[in-house]
Amino acid sequence: MSMRLNFFTPTKKPVGYDTGTDGRRTRLYDKPRTPWRAYRNPALLAARQTRTVQARIAGINPADLTRRINQIQLRLIEVSRGKTKAMAANRHLDMTPLEPSIRRLQTTQ
């Protein structure tokens, strides 16, 4: 998960506020960047460290990484199914709203 989030998932960070013509404040954001691109700084990392990380990124296939994460999530769902049903029964919880999400995960294999 951390490799996908740090190297392949762009995020926006708030940088301030602006007041529009109608007097309403709106939040301003920077351009979407992956955490790696946002914090890559020659003052913080030696050139050797940057090259090492770049080589690691080059060896990662984002689609394969996502498929592997999904496989692990499915395995976790299978392992915890019995415990989850027992807990839901003991606490009188309705797990029906979660079923579509679980089915969606199972079909993305």
HELIX and SHEET records of a PDB file:
HELIX    1   1 SER A    2  PHE A    8  1                                   7    
HELIX    2   2 PRO A   35  TYR A   39  1                                   5    
HELIX    3   3 ALA A   47  ALA A   58  1                                  12    
HELIX    4   4 PRO A   62  ARG A   91  1                                  30    
HELIX    5   5 THR A   96  LEU A   98  5                                   3    
HELIX    6   6 GLU A   99  THR A  107  1                                   9    
SHEET    1   A 2 PRO A  14  THR A  19  0                                        
SHEET    2   A 2 ARG A  25  TYR A  29 -1                                        
END                                                                             
